[in-house]
Amino acid sequence: MAETNRQWILAQRPTGEPTHGDFELRETEKPTPDANEVLVDLAYMSVDPYMRGRMRDAESYAEPWDVGDPMQAGAVGTVEESNHPDFEPGDTVVGNLRWADYVAADGAELSHVRTGDAPVSTALGVLGMPGRTAYFGLYDVGEPTPGDTVVVSGAAGAVGSTVGQLAKLAGCEVIGYAGSDEKVEYLEDDLGYDHGINYKSEDVRDALRDVTDGVDIYYDNVGGPITDAVMDTLNVDARVVVCGQIAHYNDTERPTGPRHFGNLIQTRAKVEGILVRDFAPRFQQATERLAEWVASGDLTYRETVTDGLENAPDAFLGLFEGENIGKQLVKLD
């Protein structure tokens, strides 16, 4: 009897905030790898806010899924069978793979996982896409100098928690927005943030002005009222790094709000978006540097792990409720 394989598909396009009804778990036969393919037994799977954009029927920087398509995510796993010369059974690999127990993937789409003494799950977090996004977004776009004041929204998430620590390593004062007292405590006590602001219980504008007279770098993972507040506090020659806008991902209409261009004239600030794939030729450089800091203890991380492929939609939906601290992962059986 053939072995079975479970995989999640996009059952329908969400309207507003996604629900469990937008996902369907299907059972199929375990795949067999074709020429140049590798059969991967998945161990950890990432869920990320950008996936919400792939559920829309609209152009974005990530190609949208069609209804009925398998869901995809960054994932790490073990090679079970290989028809590709670069991989052997037992190798640990990472790639953008399906939400499934097993995946037959083109070997050209996979990379070996080399996280040193760190767990393989970090290839999806601090030593993977989120870590590299923080690294290039802060250093190449934000261009920090010692003494700068850096503000990070979504500061307790996978990217934001790394950004703040990298900014401290660069000699900056760091302020972070997060959505609970527990997260603010994590920012200040574990990550070394100078100030944490609970945007759910504090006035985002007044709380920022209580701790700083001006912002040199704003690393924006959120958008919305937090960004409105920070944009009014920019210093001359400030840099704004636009990484994510999770506050708007479930909007059904384009939101209107404060117009910020006038502020840019006054401050001569630079606003630039970050897509980490643009830095692909330098991924290895970033990963090696991040790994050195993790090994030395200068860079710490936290993972929020949901057990079981069957619970992957719960992990994804939890991102929009702010349930995770650090990187949100799904651990497969």
N, C-alpha and C positions, 0 to 999 in steps of 0.2 A: 504494500500500500504506500502511495507517495506521501512524503512528508508535507506538512502544510506550512503556510506562511501567512501571517497577518499583515495587512497594510491599511493605512488610513488614506481616504480619498476626500476631495472637496465635493461634498454632496450638493451644495447650493451656495450662491454668493450671499454673504451677509448683508443685511441692511442695518446700518448703525453698528452697534456692538455685536460681535460674533456670539453665537450660542452653540450648544452641543449639537443642535440639529443641522448645523452647517458641515458636520463631519460624519463620515460613515466608515466603520471598520469592516473590511472585507477579508475573507479567507480564501487564499488561492494555493496553488501548489508551490512548494519551495522552488525557487528559480535554479536553472542550470546555466553556468557561465558559457558564453560563446567564445569564439576566437578573440584573443586579447582582452577578455573580460576576467573579472575576479569575483568570486562569491565571498561576501563579507557577512559574518555573524555580528550584528550590531551590539555594542555594549552600552554606549551613551549617545544620546541624541539631544541636540540643542533646540530650544524654541526662542525666537527673537521677534521683537516688535515689527521689524520690517516685513515679516511674512503677511501682516495684515494687508499691505499694499498689493501683494501677489494674489489676494483673494478678490480684488476688484477687477472689473472689466474695463480697465483704463491703462494707458501707458504709464510706466514708471521706470525708475532706474533698474528695477528687477522685473523680468518678464512675468506677466500674470499667468496664473494657472487657469485652465479651462475647467468647467464643471465636469466631474468625473475623473480628473487627473489625480494621480497620487500626490499627496503632500510631500514636501521635501524640506530637509534641514541639514545643517552641519552635523556630522556624526562620526564617531570613532568605533572601530570594531576589529575583529580578528579575521584574517584571511583563512577561509576553510578550504577553498579550492582555487587554483590559479591557472589561467591560460595566458598569462602575461609574463614576459621574461623578467620584469623588475620586481615581481612579488612571489613569495613562497608561502605555503600554508604555515600558519603561526605568526606571520607578520602582523603588526598592529598598524592600521591605516586610518586616515582621516579624509573626508571628502564631503561634498554636498550630495546627500543620499536620500532615499525615500524614508518616510515614516513607516518602518517595517521591521520585522524580526530579521529577515535576510534580504540582501540586495545583491544582484549581479550587476556590477558596474564596470565600465570601461577603465582599464588600468591607467589611461592617460588622465583620468579625472581624480585619481587618488594620490596621496602622498604618504610616505612613512611617518609615523609619529615618533618624534624624538624629544621627549620632555624631560630627559635625565631622571633625577630622583623624584620629580613631581609626578603625581598621578596622571594617567593618560587622559582623564577628563579635562585637565587643564588645556589640552589641545583645542578645546571648544570655548575656553574662557580666557584667562589671563595670558596664556601662551598661544592663543588662537585669534580669531577674527576680532573679538572685543578688545583684547589687549593691544593688538596692532592698530585698531581704530583709535584707541586712546593715545597711543604713542605718536602716530603720524599727525593726528588731529591737533594734539597739543604742541608738539615740537616743530612740525613743519608749517602748520597753519597759524597756530597761536603764537609761536615764537616767544616763549617766556624768557624774561630776564630776572635776575635776583631782585627781590623787593616788589615785584608786580603783585597786584591783587587779582586773584583768579576766582571766579564764581562758576560753579558747576550745578546744573539742574539734573535731576535723576541721579543724584550723587551716590546713592547706595546701590545702584544697578551695576551690571557687568562692566560697562564702559566707564561710567562715572566714578566708580570706586577706584579704578586704576588711574584715571585722569588726575584725581586729587592727590594721590600719592606721588605721581610723576611730577606734579607741580611743586610739591614740597621738596622733592629731590632737586628741583631747579632753583630752590631758594625763595619760593613765592609764599605769600599769605593766601590761604585757601578757605573759601566759604562754600558750603554745599546745601542745597535744598533736598529734603527727603520727606516722605509722607507719614512718618510716625515718630514718636519719642524713642522707640527702640532703634530705629534707623539713625536718628540724630546722635544717639549715644554711640552707635557703631562708628559713625563718621569721626566723632571727636576722640573717642577712647581707643579705637582699634586702628583707624586709618590716619590719624594725625591731623585731621582738618582743624583749622583754628576756630571755626564757628560752624555750627549746623543750625538750619532753620527748618522747622516743621511747617510746611506750607498748608497743612490741613487745620492747624490750630493757631497759627500766627498770621498777621497781616504781612504778605510777602514783600510789600514795598517798605513799610515802616521797619520791619525786622532787618532788612538789608541796610537801611540807612542808619540803624542803631550800631552796626558793626563796621561800616566803612563809609568813607566820603567819596569813593570813586572806584570804578572797576576797570582794570587794564585788559583782562581776558575773560570773556564769557564763553564757556563750553556748553552749548545748548543741546540737551537731549530731549527736551519736553515741549517747548513752545508755550503758548497760552499766556495766562496772567503773570507767570514767573518771568517770562521773557519781556513782557511789557514793563515790568518793574525794573529789570536789570538794564534795559535799553535806556531808561531815563537816568541811569547812574554811571554811564560810561565816561571814562576819562578821555582827554584828547589823545588821538592815535591808538585808541583801544582796538582790540581784535576780537571779533565774534566768530566762533567756530560752530557752524550749524551741522549737527550730527544726526539729530532725530527730532520729531515733532509728535510724540506719542499722544499728547493732549488732543490732537486733531485727527488721529488715524481712523476714528469711528464716526467722524462728522459726516452727515449726509448732504450738507451744503457747505460751500466755501465760507469759512467764518470771516467776519469783518471785525476790526478792532483798531487800536491806536496805529497811526501811520508813523513809521520810524525814520523815514528818509530825511526828515528835517533834522533829527538828532545827528545823523551822519554828517550833514554839512557842518554843524557846529563843532562836532568832535573830531572830524576827519577820520572816523573809525572805518575799519575794514571788516566786511562781512563776507565769509567764504564758507561754502559747503564742503563736507568731507565725505568722499566715497573711498573706502579703504582699498578697493580693487585697483584704483589708480596707482597705488604704491606697490603693486605686485612684484616688480623687480627687486624690491628692497625688503620683502617679507622676512627673509632669513636673517637679515641684519637686526630687524626689530625683535624677532623671536629670541635670538641669542642674547640680546641686551636685556630683555625682560626676564629671561631665564636666569641670568646672572643675578639680577636683583631679587628674584624669588629665592634663589639658593642662599643668598647672603642674609635674607630676612628683611631687606629694605623694602620689599614689595610683598604685601600679603593679599590674600583673596578669600572669598567665601563662596560656597556653592549652595544653592537651594535645589534639592534633588527630589523629584517625584518618581516613585517606583512603578514600573510596569508600562509597556507600550499602550495598554488599554486606557491609561490615564493621561496620555499626551495632550488631548484637548483641554483637560483641566489645567495642566501646566501652562499652556498657551494663553488661555483665558485669564489666568491669574496674573499675567503680566500687566493687564489693563486695570487690575485692582491693586497693583502695587504689592502683591503678596511676597515677591522674592526679595531676598537680600543677596547681592552679588549675582553670579551667573545662574540662570534657571536651566536645569538639565532634567532629562528623563533617563532613568536607568532601566535598561531592558533586562529581562530575566535571563 
